[in-house]
Amino acid sequence: MKSDSKLYRFFLGKRGTIGVPTVAILIVLVPFLVFGFFFKNNKRENLANNPVSTRVVIEEISSVGQTRHIHYHLQIKGISYDGSGRFLKGLAVGDTIGVMYQKDNPANNMTVYDYYDHGDDKWLIIIILLVAVLGIYRWSKTGKTNNTIEIPQDRNAKCQIYRTSKHYIFLTVYYSVASKPIYFLSHDCTDSEFEKTMFDCLETSVKGRYEDMKASELIKAMKQQSWRQLYLNSTMCLVEYSSKEYLGDKLSIEVGKRRKDGRGFDWDSSRSRSFDMEETDWRQTIGIIRNILDPTINETD
């Protein structure tokens, strides 16, 4: 089922978000169906402990969508009790049918065919299992793509990532200028830590406040001796996240290639990557970014 189809979004919502579909499936529908299943079985068990059979006249046949039900009344010791049951082909108002009721509680009653036929229970179990599977599947998908950023019109979230001999350095990029906040992570950080830091940086780039910094102030904030030392002893990439109404969520990675004179990086277009985040696992992109920054894998001149 495609993630942009109406059926997919009706049941599962937009991929990468935990929305009403997940809440409805996991919190509302499953408990509701389970309660209905046990309520019906408890009603049947109580009736089975002290059953009495009788016959009643069908007084009404109602319809809800494609489902039809019959309605009747029991008269027990001068007291009237309501009752209803599934409609069976051939039944009509005025027909007489068998009914079972609980002797000490006639309000607990059902038609003979509902009492002996457990077919509805099987369908209810199937529905409960199906809804639970849909909920678990939806939750697993949100677990893979649980990061989303609200991006202002005509803005892309950006961050620049360096890998030095000591750690990763995440720079917040406002439009095209890098500034604070700056984040640091060790090489042995987990993918989850890397992902969270990257998204904090990306989100700040479109929601935070830009602080104008001179190049000398920025390199000092990055805890580096000089820009030349950084260029000569690091790998770098630019991560850009965009969300467009008709194009969906995209993540692009521009890879820096060190200049031969050691005075900066050029963009290596042959190694640039782009991902449709409605179809891509975030964990996969994190692994790709970390591989790009690995000096034993990164291709430099």
C-alpha positions as CSV (number, residue, x, y, z in Angstrom):
1,M,0.0,0.0,0.0
2,K,1.5,3.3,-1.1
3,S,2.1,5.9,1.7
4,D,0.4,8.6,-0.4
5,S,-2.8,6.6,-0.9
6,K,-6.0,7.7,0.8
7,L,-6.5,4.2,2.2
8,Y,-3.0,4.2,3.7
9,R,-3.4,7.6,5.4
10,F,-6.9,6.8,6.6
11,F,-5.7,3.8,8.6
12,L,-2.0,4.7,9.3
13,G,-1.8,8.5,8.9
14,K,1.1,10.3,7.3
15,R,4.3,8.2,7.4
16,G,6.7,9.6,10.0
17,T,4.0,11.1,12.3
18,I,2.2,9.7,15.3
19,G,-1.3,11.1,14.7
20,V,-4.9,10.3,15.2
21,P,-4.8,6.9,13.4
22,T,-2.3,5.5,15.8
23,V,-4.0,6.9,18.8
24,A,-7.4,5.6,17.6
25,I,-6.1,2.2,16.8
26,L,-4.0,1.6,19.9
27,I,-5.9,3.5,22.6
28,V,-9.5,3.6,21.4
29,L,-10.4,0.8,19.0
30,V,-8.5,-2.1,20.5
31,P,-9.7,-1.7,24.1
32,F,-13.3,-1.0,22.8
33,L,-13.3,-4.2,20.8
34,V,-11.7,-6.2,23.5
35,F,-14.3,-4.9,26.0
36,G,-17.1,-5.7,23.6
37,F,-15.8,-9.3,23.1
38,F,-15.5,-10.0,26.9
39,F,-18.8,-8.3,27.6
40,K,-20.7,-10.5,25.1
41,N,-19.0,-13.7,26.4
42,N,-19.7,-12.7,30.0
43,K,-23.3,-12.2,29.1
44,R,-23.5,-15.6,27.4
45,E,-21.8,-17.3,30.4
46,N,-24.1,-15.8,32.9
47,L,-27.1,-16.8,30.8
48,A,-25.7,-20.4,30.5
49,N,-25.7,-20.8,34.3
50,N,-29.4,-20.4,34.7
51,P,-31.1,-20.5,31.2
52,V,-34.8,-20.5,30.4
53,S,-36.2,-20.8,26.9
54,T,-39.4,-19.2,25.6
55,R,-40.8,-17.9,22.3
56,V,-41.5,-14.3,21.4
57,V,-42.9,-12.3,18.5
58,I,-40.6,-10.1,16.3
59,E,-41.9,-6.6,16.7
60,E,-39.5,-4.6,14.6
61,I,-36.6,-5.0,12.1
62,S,-34.1,-2.2,12.0
63,S,-31.1,-1.5,9.7
64,V,-27.8,0.3,10.4
65,G,-25.9,0.5,7.1
66,Q,-25.9,-3.1,5.7
67,T,-26.5,-4.7,9.1
68,R,-30.1,-5.6,10.2
69,H,-31.4,-6.5,13.6
70,I,-34.7,-7.8,15.0
71,H,-36.3,-6.4,18.2
72,Y,-38.7,-8.1,20.6
73,H,-40.1,-7.9,24.1
74,L,-40.2,-10.5,26.9
75,Q,-43.0,-10.6,29.4
76,I,-41.8,-12.3,32.6
77,K,-44.0,-12.1,35.7
78,G,-45.8,-9.1,34.4
79,I,-42.5,-7.2,33.6
80,S,-41.5,-6.3,30.0
81,Y,-37.9,-6.7,29.0
82,D,-36.3,-5.5,25.7
83,G,-34.3,-7.8,23.5
84,S,-32.7,-7.8,20.1
85,G,-30.7,-10.1,17.8
86,R,-29.2,-10.7,14.4
87,F,-31.5,-10.7,11.5
88,L,-31.7,-14.0,9.6
89,K,-32.9,-14.3,6.0
90,G,-36.6,-15.1,5.9
91,L,-37.6,-13.5,9.2
92,A,-40.3,-10.9,9.2
93,V,-42.2,-8.8,11.7
94,G,-44.9,-11.0,13.3
95,D,-42.8,-14.2,13.2
96,T,-42.2,-16.2,16.3
97,I,-38.7,-17.0,17.4
98,G,-37.0,-18.8,20.3
99,V,-35.3,-16.8,22.9
100,M,-33.1,-17.7,25.9
101,Y,-33.1,-15.6,29.1
102,Q,-31.4,-15.7,32.5
103,K,-33.9,-16.9,35.0
104,D,-32.8,-14.6,37.8
105,N,-32.1,-11.7,35.4
106,P,-34.4,-11.7,32.3
107,A,-32.9,-8.5,31.1
108,N,-30.0,-10.8,30.0
109,N,-31.5,-12.5,27.0
110,M,-30.7,-13.4,23.4
111,T,-32.2,-15.3,20.5
112,V,-31.6,-19.0,20.4
113,Y,-29.4,-18.8,17.3
114,D,-27.3,-16.0,18.8
115,Y,-26.9,-18.1,22.0
116,Y,-25.7,-21.2,20.2
117,D,-23.9,-19.6,17.2
118,H,-20.4,-18.2,18.1
119,G,-19.7,-17.1,14.6
120,D,-19.7,-13.4,15.5
121,D,-17.0,-14.1,18.1
122,K,-14.6,-15.4,15.5
123,W,-15.1,-12.3,13.3
124,L,-14.6,-10.1,16.4
125,I,-11.4,-11.8,17.2
126,I,-10.2,-11.4,13.7
127,I,-11.1,-7.7,13.7
128,I,-9.3,-7.2,17.1
129,L,-6.2,-8.9,15.8
130,L,-6.3,-7.0,12.5
131,V,-6.6,-3.6,14.3
132,A,-3.8,-4.6,16.7
133,V,-1.5,-5.5,13.9
134,L,-2.3,-2.2,12.1
135,G,-1.6,-0.3,15.3
136,I,1.7,-2.1,15.9
137,Y,2.7,-1.7,12.2
138,R,1.9,2.0,12.4
139,W,3.8,2.4,15.6
140,S,6.8,0.6,14.1
141,K,6.8,3.0,11.2
142,T,6.7,6.1,13.4
143,G,9.6,4.6,15.3
144,K,11.6,4.6,12.2
145,T,10.7,8.1,11.1
146,N,9.7,9.9,14.2
147,N,11.4,13.2,13.5
148,T,9.6,16.0,11.7
149,I,10.3,19.7,11.6
150,E,7.8,22.4,10.9
151,I,9.6,24.5,8.4
152,P,8.6,28.1,7.6
153,Q,7.7,28.9,4.0
154,D,10.7,29.2,1.6
155,R,13.1,27.9,4.3
156,N,15.1,24.7,4.5
157,A,16.6,23.3,7.8
158,K,20.3,22.9,7.5
159,C,23.3,21.8,9.6
160,Q,27.0,21.4,8.8
161,I,28.8,18.4,10.3
162,Y,32.5,18.0,10.7
163,R,34.3,14.9,11.9
164,T,37.7,15.8,13.5
165,S,40.2,13.4,15.1
166,K,38.4,14.0,18.4
167,H,34.7,14.4,17.8
168,Y,31.8,15.4,15.6
169,I,31.0,19.1,15.4
170,F,27.5,20.1,14.5
171,L,27.1,23.7,13.2
172,T,23.7,25.4,12.9
173,V,23.2,26.9,9.5
174,Y,20.9,29.9,9.1
175,Y,20.0,30.2,5.4
176,S,23.7,29.8,4.3
177,V,25.6,31.1,7.3
178,A,26.9,28.9,10.1
179,S,26.6,30.1,13.7
180,K,25.7,29.0,17.2
181,P,24.5,26.8,18.8
182,I,27.3,24.3,18.2
183,Y,27.0,20.7,19.3
184,F,29.8,18.2,20.0
185,L,29.6,14.4,20.1
186,S,32.2,11.7,20.5
187,H,32.9,9.3,17.7
188,D,31.5,6.4,19.7
189,C,28.1,8.0,20.2
190,T,25.0,5.9,19.3
191,D,23.0,6.5,16.1
192,S,20.1,7.7,18.3
193,E,22.4,10.4,19.9
194,F,23.7,11.4,16.5
195,E,20.2,11.6,15.1
196,K,18.8,13.7,18.1
197,T,21.8,16.1,17.9
198,M,21.4,16.5,14.2
199,F,17.7,17.2,14.5
200,D,18.2,19.7,17.3
201,C,20.6,21.5,15.1
202,L,18.2,21.4,12.1
203,E,15.3,22.6,14.1
204,T,17.3,25.4,15.6
205,S,18.3,26.5,12.1
206,V,14.7,27.4,11.2
207,K,13.3,28.3,14.6
208,G,16.3,29.7,16.5
209,R,17.9,33.1,16.6
210,Y,20.9,33.8,14.4
211,E,23.9,35.1,16.1
212,D,26.3,37.1,13.8
213,M,29.8,35.8,14.4
214,K,33.1,36.6,12.9
215,A,35.1,33.7,11.4
216,S,37.7,34.0,14.2
217,E,34.9,33.8,16.8
218,L,33.2,30.8,15.1
219,I,36.4,28.7,14.9
220,K,37.1,29.4,18.5
221,A,33.6,28.3,19.5
222,M,34.3,25.1,17.5
223,K,37.3,24.5,19.8
224,Q,39.7,24.5,16.8
225,Q,43.1,26.2,16.4
226,S,42.4,27.6,13.0
227,W,40.3,27.0,9.9
228,R,43.2,25.6,8.0
229,Q,43.8,23.1,10.8
230,L,40.2,22.1,10.7
231,Y,40.1,21.7,6.9
232,L,43.3,19.6,6.9
233,N,42.2,17.3,9.7
234,S,38.5,16.8,9.2
235,T,35.8,15.6,6.9
236,M,32.6,17.5,6.4
237,C,29.1,17.4,4.9
238,L,26.0,19.6,4.8
239,V,22.6,18.1,5.7
240,E,19.5,19.8,4.4
241,Y,15.9,18.9,5.3
242,S,12.9,20.3,3.4
243,S,9.2,19.6,3.6
244,K,7.0,20.7,0.7
245,E,3.3,20.1,0.4
246,Y,3.4,18.3,-3.0
247,L,6.9,17.0,-2.8
248,G,6.9,15.5,0.7
249,D,9.8,15.4,3.1
250,K,13.3,15.3,1.6
251,L,16.8,15.0,3.0
252,S,19.8,15.9,1.0
253,I,23.5,15.5,1.8
254,E,26.2,17.5,0.2
255,V,29.7,16.1,0.7
256,G,32.7,18.3,1.2
257,K,35.8,17.5,-0.8
258,R,39.0,19.0,0.5
259,R,40.7,21.5,-1.8
260,K,44.2,20.6,-2.9
261,D,45.6,23.8,-1.3
262,G,44.0,22.8,2.0
263,R,42.1,26.1,2.3
264,G,38.6,24.8,2.5
265,F,36.1,22.4,0.9
266,D,34.4,22.2,-2.4
267,W,31.2,20.3,-2.9
268,D,31.6,16.8,-4.4
269,S,28.5,16.6,-6.6
270,S,29.3,13.0,-7.5
271,R,28.8,11.9,-3.9
272,S,25.7,14.1,-3.0
273,R,22.7,12.1,-1.8
274,S,19.0,12.8,-1.6
275,F,16.3,10.8,0.1
276,D,12.5,10.8,0.2
277,M,11.8,10.5,3.9
278,E,8.4,9.1,3.4
279,E,10.0,6.0,2.0
280,T,13.3,6.0,3.8
281,D,14.3,4.7,7.3
282,W,16.0,7.5,9.3
283,R,18.4,5.0,10.8
284,Q,19.6,4.3,7.3
285,T,20.4,7.9,6.5
286,I,22.2,8.3,9.8
287,G,24.4,5.4,8.9
288,I,25.1,6.9,5.5
289,I,26.0,10.3,7.0
290,R,28.4,8.7,9.5
291,N,30.0,6.6,6.7
292,I,30.4,9.8,4.6
293,L,32.3,11.4,7.5
294,D,34.5,8.4,8.2
295,P,38.0,9.4,7.0
296,T,38.7,5.8,6.0
297,I,35.7,5.9,3.7
298,N,35.6,9.5,2.7
299,E,37.2,10.1,-0.7
300,T,39.4,13.1,-0.8
301,D,42.1,14.4,-3.2
